[in-house]
Amino acid sequence: MRTTYAVGVDVGGTRIAAGLVERKGRMVKEAKVLTPKNGPFAVVDAVIDLINEVMATTHPSEIAGIGIGLPAQIDFLKQSIEFCTNLPLAGVDVRSLIMSRIRQDVTIDNDGHCAGIGEARFGAAKGVRDCVMITLGTGVGGALLLDGEPYRGSRGLGGEIGHMVVRLDGPPCPCGGFGHIESYLGRPAIAARGREAARAYSGQDIRDRANGDAEAVTAEHVVQAALAGDEIARGILIEAGGILGEALVGIVNLLNPRLIVVGGGIGESADMLVARAAEVIAEKALAGRRDVKVVQAQLGNDAGMLGAAGLAFDEHDSREGLHR
Ligand SMILES: [Zn+2]
């Protein structure tokens, strides 16, 4: 049966959001809560409460299922959480816990994959068959959408663009590696560059945005100063964009995508960073540089939630043998 709605849930380190979503991507109901900090079961309870809230006035038979994006590495076949840095969910059977209390099918996936599915179905990459999504937020995530489908690798652990090495002798990455894209483009890395600049006289514009306290500078302060035209802040983001571009040259050469979508809170606001990455690709990639466009994402904070709902529709339709 063709169902009308799916529930998409986006679980983040800071907040959890759930939405009741129509097939064409219109969100008809939404609920949010701050992510509980007192253990995995509090997180699961919060997710269940939000799902119940957005489903409350809809008949269960109209709902295709529930998709949940988690900031974790997920074995997609086993539907298990293998690795999770920001939340205590590794090894917790989130899917079964939720299905034991809500009579709907549940599918979990990596949050970057969900954001990519969201942009591919309803946003910047609509209608594009070969696309790479990269999300610049506190962490750096991503998704490969190849030949019209999310590519997850053999178990679902693929697409971790943020943990590609860009500098062999680079700084540490929160994952434990060194010189990864996230080491340069995650919020903490940009904030650290901002604090460094704000300690000097020339960093006054950035410092002012943190009420004169160089040590309180965040990545958002750097972006705001850059958007207002401060050259020092612009320099920080353009340099970061250059590093991102170097990494994307490799991706363009490897995959020949038509589109690279840069999302996440930083990616959607720092246009000069994205423009610099595009310049580096245009200068340095092999012939595939002529095919690729680099754009900013369109769905903002909703990308993960909408993509999770899209995933739930896809899983429902493949169970029922329906074609999209
Ligand atoms: Zn890493």
Residues whose N, C-alpha, C, O or C-beta is under 5 A from the ligand:
A	BS01	ZN	G162 H163 C173 C175 G177 H180 E182
